[in-house]
Amino acid sequence: MAQETWDRIRANPKFQAFVKKRNTYSIIMTILGSLVYYGFILLVAYDKDLLASKIGAGVTTLGIPLGVGVIVFTIILTWIYVGRANGEFDTESEAIVKEATK
């Protein structure tokens, strides 16, 4: 019985559209996170002078807020992804499973 349900789910055009939308969203979020992370790493590797430049009259350099920004950006990106996954994606997947088990 479970194999029949799985076959109905896989054949459902709503499921196929759902998988495409979820995968596209995941890829976009991965690319955004990677760009920010690897962009910072590339700055560390190739433009140390920029990161070492002082902010104001204190001892803080530009690298500190940029590093914190990478961390904060990652937390926000994760929060956005989890919110959509737990809301929209879970609701859609439950509806597709219910439709297949009728």
MITORVO-334747 format. One record per residue: residue number from 1; residue in one letter; z, y negated, x of N, C-alpha, C, O in turn. Coordinates in steps of 0.2 Angstrom, whole numbers, plus 5000, padded with zeros to 4 digits. Layout:
# residues N
{NUM, 'a', {Z, Y, X}, {Z, Y, X}, {Z, Y, X}, {Z, Y, X}}
...
This chain:
# residues 102
{1, 'm', {5000, 5006, 5004}, {5000, 5000, 5000}, {5000, 4994, 5004}, {4997, 4989, 5003}}
{2, 'a', {5004, 4994, 5010}, {5004, 4988, 5014}, {4997, 4986, 5017}, {4996, 4980, 5018}}
{3, 'q', {4994, 4991, 5019}, {4987, 4990, 5022}, {4982, 4987, 5017}, {4978, 4983, 5019}}
{4, 'e', {4983, 4989, 5011}, {4978, 4986, 5006}, {4980, 4979, 5005}, {4976, 4975, 5004}}
{5, 't', {4987, 4977, 5005}, {4989, 4970, 5004}, {4986, 4966, 5010}, {4983, 4961, 5009}}
{6, 'w', {4987, 4969, 5016}, {4984, 4965, 5022}, {4977, 4964, 5022}, {4974, 4959, 5024}}
{7, 'd', {4973, 4969, 5019}, {4966, 4969, 5019}, {4964, 4963, 5014}, {4959, 4959, 5015}}
{8, 'r', {4968, 4963, 5008}, {4966, 4958, 5003}, {4968, 4951, 5006}, {4964, 4946, 5005}}
{9, 'i', {4973, 4950, 5010}, {4975, 4944, 5013}, {4970, 4942, 5018}, {4968, 4936, 5018}}
{10, 'r', {4968, 4946, 5022}, {4963, 4944, 5027}, {4956, 4942, 5024}, {4952, 4938, 5027}}
{11, 'a', {4954, 4945, 5018}, {4948, 4944, 5015}, {4948, 4938, 5011}, {4943, 4935, 5009}}
{12, 'n', {4954, 4935, 5010}, {4955, 4929, 5006}, {4952, 4923, 5009}, {4955, 4921, 5015}}
{13, 'p', {4948, 4919, 5006}, {4945, 4913, 5010}, {4951, 4908, 5011}, {4950, 4904, 5016}}
{14, 'k', {4956, 4908, 5007}, {4961, 4903, 5008}, {4965, 4905, 5014}, {4967, 4900, 5018}}
{15, 'f', {4966, 4911, 5015}, {4969, 4913, 5021}, {4965, 4911, 5028}, {4968, 4909, 5033}}
{16, 'q', {4959, 4912, 5027}, {4954, 4911, 5033}, {4954, 4903, 5034}, {4955, 4901, 5040}}
{17, 'a', {4954, 4899, 5029}, {4955, 4892, 5030}, {4962, 4890, 5032}, {4962, 4885, 5037}}
{18, 'f', {4967, 4893, 5030}, {4974, 4892, 5033}, {4974, 4893, 5040}, {4977, 4889, 5044}}
{19, 'v', {4972, 4899, 5042}, {4972, 4901, 5049}, {4968, 4896, 5054}, {4971, 4894, 5059}}
{20, 'k', {4962, 4894, 5051}, {4959, 4889, 5055}, {4962, 4882, 5055}, {4963, 4879, 5061}}
{21, 'k', {4965, 4880, 5050}, {4969, 4874, 5050}, {4975, 4874, 5054}, {4976, 4869, 5058}}
{22, 'r', {4979, 4880, 5054}, {4985, 4880, 5058}, {4983, 4881, 5065}, {4986, 4878, 5070}}
{23, 'n', {4978, 4884, 5067}, {4976, 4885, 5074}, {4973, 4878, 5077}, {4975, 4877, 5083}}
{24, 't', {4969, 4875, 5073}, {4967, 4868, 5075}, {4973, 4864, 5076}, {4973, 4860, 5081}}
{25, 'y', {4978, 4864, 5072}, {4984, 4859, 5073}, {4987, 4861, 5079}, {4990, 4857, 5083}}
{26, 's', {4988, 4868, 5080}, {4992, 4870, 5086}, {4989, 4868, 5092}, {4992, 4866, 5097}}
{27, 'i', {4982, 4869, 5092}, {4978, 4867, 5098}, {4979, 4859, 5100}, {4980, 4857, 5105}}
{28, 'i', {4978, 4855, 5095}, {4979, 4848, 5095}, {4986, 4846, 5098}, {4986, 4842, 5103}}
{29, 'm', {4991, 4849, 5095}, {4998, 4848, 5098}, {4999, 4850, 5105}, {5002, 4846, 5109}}
{30, 't', {4996, 4856, 5107}, {4996, 4858, 5114}, {4993, 4853, 5118}, {4995, 4852, 5124}}
{31, 'i', {4987, 4851, 5116}, {4983, 4847, 5121}, {4987, 4840, 5122}, {4987, 4837, 5127}}
{32, 'l', {4990, 4837, 5116}, {4994, 4831, 5117}, {5000, 4832, 5122}, {5001, 4828, 5126}}
{33, 'g', {5003, 4837, 5121}, {5009, 4839, 5125}, {5007, 4840, 5132}, {5010, 4837, 5137}}
{34, 's', {5001, 4843, 5133}, {4999, 4845, 5140}, {4997, 4838, 5143}, {4998, 4837, 5149}}
{35, 'l', {4993, 4834, 5140}, {4991, 4828, 5143}, {4996, 4823, 5145}, {4996, 4821, 5151}}
{36, 'v', {5002, 4823, 5141}, {5007, 4819, 5143}, {5011, 4822, 5149}, {5012, 4818, 5154}}
{37, 'y', {5012, 4828, 5149}, {5016, 4832, 5154}, {5012, 4831, 5161}, {5014, 4829, 5166}}
{38, 'y', {5006, 4834, 5160}, {5002, 4834, 5167}, {5000, 4827, 5169}, {4998, 4826, 5175}}
{39, 'g', {4999, 4822, 5164}, {4998, 4816, 5166}, {5003, 4813, 5171}, {5002, 4810, 5176}}
{40, 'f', {5010, 4814, 5169}, {5015, 4812, 5172}, {5016, 4816, 5179}, {5017, 4813, 5184}}
{41, 'i', {5014, 4822, 5179}, {5014, 4826, 5185}, {5009, 4823, 5190}, {5010, 4823, 5196}}
{42, 'l', {5003, 4822, 5188}, {4998, 4819, 5192}, {5000, 4812, 5195}, {4998, 4810, 5200}}
{43, 'l', {5003, 4808, 5191}, {5006, 4802, 5193}, {5011, 4803, 5199}, {5011, 4800, 5204}}
{44, 'v', {5015, 4808, 5198}, {5020, 4810, 5203}, {5016, 4812, 5210}, {5018, 4810, 5215}}
{45, 'a', {5011, 4815, 5209}, {5007, 4818, 5215}, {5003, 4813, 5218}, {5002, 4813, 5224}}
{46, 'y', {5000, 4809, 5214}, {4994, 4804, 5217}, {4996, 4797, 5217}, {4992, 4793, 5220}}
{47, 'd', {5001, 4795, 5213}, {5002, 4787, 5213}, {5010, 4786, 5213}, {5013, 4783, 5209}}
{48, 'k', {5013, 4788, 5219}, {5020, 4788, 5220}, {5022, 4780, 5220}, {5028, 4778, 5218}}
{49, 'd', {5018, 4776, 5223}, {5019, 4769, 5223}, {5020, 4766, 5216}, {5025, 4762, 5215}}
{50, 'l', {5016, 4768, 5211}, {5017, 4765, 5205}, {5024, 4767, 5202}, {5027, 4763, 5199}}
{51, 'l', {5025, 4774, 5203}, {5032, 4776, 5200}, {5038, 4773, 5204}, {5043, 4773, 5201}}
{52, 'a', {5037, 4772, 5210}, {5042, 4769, 5214}, {5043, 4761, 5213}, {5048, 4759, 5215}}
{53, 's', {5039, 4758, 5209}, {5040, 4751, 5208}, {5046, 4749, 5204}, {5047, 4753, 5199}}
{54, 'k', {5049, 4744, 5206}, {5056, 4743, 5203}, {5054, 4739, 5196}, {5050, 4736, 5195}}
{55, 'i', {5059, 4740, 5192}, {5059, 4737, 5185}, {5065, 4732, 5186}, {5070, 4733, 5186}}
{56, 'g', {5063, 4725, 5185}, {5068, 4720, 5185}, {5071, 4719, 5192}, {5068, 4721, 5197}}
{57, 'a', {5077, 4717, 5192}, {5081, 4716, 5198}, {5085, 4722, 5200}, {5088, 4722, 5206}}
{58, 'g', {5086, 4727, 5196}, {5090, 4733, 5197}, {5087, 4738, 5202}, {5082, 4736, 5205}}
{59, 'v', {5090, 4744, 5202}, {5087, 4749, 5206}, {5083, 4754, 5202}, {5080, 4759, 5205}}
{60, 't', {5082, 4753, 5196}, {5078, 4758, 5192}, {5071, 4757, 5193}, {5068, 4751, 5193}}
{61, 't', {5067, 4762, 5194}, {5060, 4762, 5195}, {5056, 4764, 5189}, {5059, 4766, 5184}}
{62, 'l', {5050, 4763, 5189}, {5046, 4764, 5183}, {5046, 4772, 5182}, {5045, 4774, 5176}}
{63, 'g', {5047, 4776, 5187}, {5047, 4783, 5186}, {5052, 4786, 5181}, {5051, 4791, 5177}}
{64, 'i', {5058, 4783, 5181}, {5063, 4785, 5177}, {5062, 4784, 5169}, {5062, 4789, 5166}}
{65, 'p', {5060, 4778, 5167}, {5058, 4778, 5160}, {5052, 4782, 5158}, {5052, 4784, 5152}}
{66, 'l', {5047, 4783, 5162}, {5041, 4787, 5161}, {5044, 4794, 5160}, {5041, 4798, 5156}}
{67, 'g', {5048, 4797, 5165}, {5050, 4803, 5164}, {5054, 4805, 5158}, {5053, 4810, 5155}}
{68, 'v', {5059, 4800, 5156}, {5062, 4800, 5150}, {5057, 4800, 5144}, {5058, 4804, 5139}}
{69, 'g', {5052, 4796, 5145}, {5047, 4796, 5139}, {5044, 4802, 5138}, {5042, 4804, 5132}}
{70, 'v', {5042, 4806, 5143}, {5039, 4812, 5143}, {5044, 4817, 5139}, {5042, 4821, 5135}}
{71, 'i', {5050, 4817, 5141}, {5055, 4821, 5137}, {5056, 4819, 5130}, {5055, 4824, 5125}}
{72, 'v', {5056, 4813, 5128}, {5057, 4811, 5121}, {5050, 4812, 5118}, {5051, 4814, 5112}}
{73, 'f', {5044, 4811, 5121}, {5038, 4813, 5117}, {5038, 4820, 5116}, {5035, 4822, 5110}}
{74, 't', {5040, 4825, 5120}, {5040, 4832, 5119}, {5045, 4834, 5113}, {5043, 4838, 5109}}
{75, 'i', {5051, 4830, 5113}, {5055, 4832, 5107}, {5052, 4829, 5101}, {5053, 4833, 5096}}
{76, 'i', {5049, 4824, 5101}, {5046, 4821, 5095}, {5040, 4826, 5092}, {5039, 4827, 5086}}
{77, 'l', {5036, 4828, 5097}, {5030, 4832, 5096}, {5033, 4839, 5093}, {5030, 4841, 5088}}
{78, 't', {5038, 4841, 5096}, {5041, 4848, 5093}, {5044, 4847, 5086}, {5043, 4851, 5082}}
{79, 'w', {5047, 4841, 5085}, {5050, 4839, 5078}, {5044, 4839, 5073}, {5045, 4842, 5067}}
{80, 'i', {5039, 4836, 5075}, {5033, 4835, 5070}, {5030, 4842, 5069}, {5029, 4843, 5063}}
{81, 'y', {5029, 4846, 5074}, {5026, 4852, 5073}, {5031, 4857, 5069}, {5028, 4860, 5064}}
{82, 'v', {5037, 4857, 5070}, {5042, 4861, 5066}, {5042, 4859, 5059}, {5042, 4863, 5054}}
{83, 'g', {5042, 4853, 5058}, {5042, 4850, 5051}, {5036, 4852, 5047}, {5037, 4854, 5041}}
{84, 'r', {5030, 4852, 5050}, {5024, 4854, 5047}, {5024, 4862, 5046}, {5022, 4864, 5041}}
{85, 'a', {5026, 4865, 5051}, {5026, 4872, 5051}, {5031, 4875, 5045}, {5029, 4879, 5041}}
{86, 'n', {5037, 4872, 5045}, {5042, 4874, 5040}, {5040, 4872, 5033}, {5043, 4875, 5028}}
{87, 'g', {5036, 4867, 5032}, {5035, 4864, 5026}, {5028, 4866, 5023}, {5028, 4871, 5020}}
{88, 'e', {5023, 4863, 5025}, {5016, 4865, 5023}, {5014, 4872, 5025}, {5011, 4875, 5020}}
{89, 'f', {5014, 4874, 5031}, {5012, 4880, 5033}, {5015, 4886, 5030}, {5012, 4891, 5027}}
{90, 'd', {5022, 4886, 5029}, {5026, 4891, 5026}, {5024, 4891, 5018}, {5023, 4897, 5016}}
{91, 't', {5023, 4886, 5015}, {5022, 4886, 5008}, {5015, 4889, 5007}, {5014, 4893, 5002}}
{92, 'e', {5010, 4887, 5011}, {5003, 4890, 5010}, {5003, 4897, 5011}, {5000, 4901, 5008}}
{93, 's', {5007, 4899, 5017}, {5007, 4906, 5018}, {5010, 4911, 5013}, {5008, 4916, 5011}}
{94, 'e', {5015, 4908, 5010}, {5019, 4911, 5005}, {5014, 4912, 4998}, {5014, 4917, 4995}}
{95, 'a', {5011, 4907, 4997}, {5006, 4907, 4991}, {5001, 4912, 4992}, {4999, 4915, 4987}}
{96, 'i', {4998, 4912, 4998}, {4993, 4917, 5000}, {4995, 4924, 4999}, {4992, 4929, 4996}}
{97, 'v', {5001, 4926, 5001}, {5004, 4932, 5001}, {5006, 4934, 4994}, {5004, 4940, 4991}}
{98, 'k', {5008, 4929, 4990}, {5010, 4931, 4983}, {5003, 4932, 4979}, {5003, 4937, 4975}}
{99, 'e', {4998, 4928, 4981}, {4992, 4930, 4977}, {4989, 4937, 4979}, {4986, 4940, 4975}}
{100, 'a', {4990, 4939, 4985}, {4988, 4946, 4987}, {4992, 4951, 4984}, {4989, 4957, 4984}}
{101, 't', {4998, 4950, 4983}, {5002, 4955, 4980}, {5002, 4956, 4973}, {5006, 4960, 4970}}
{102, 'k', {4999, 4952, 4969}, {4998, 4952, 4962}, {4995, 4958, 4960}, {4994, 4960, 4954}}
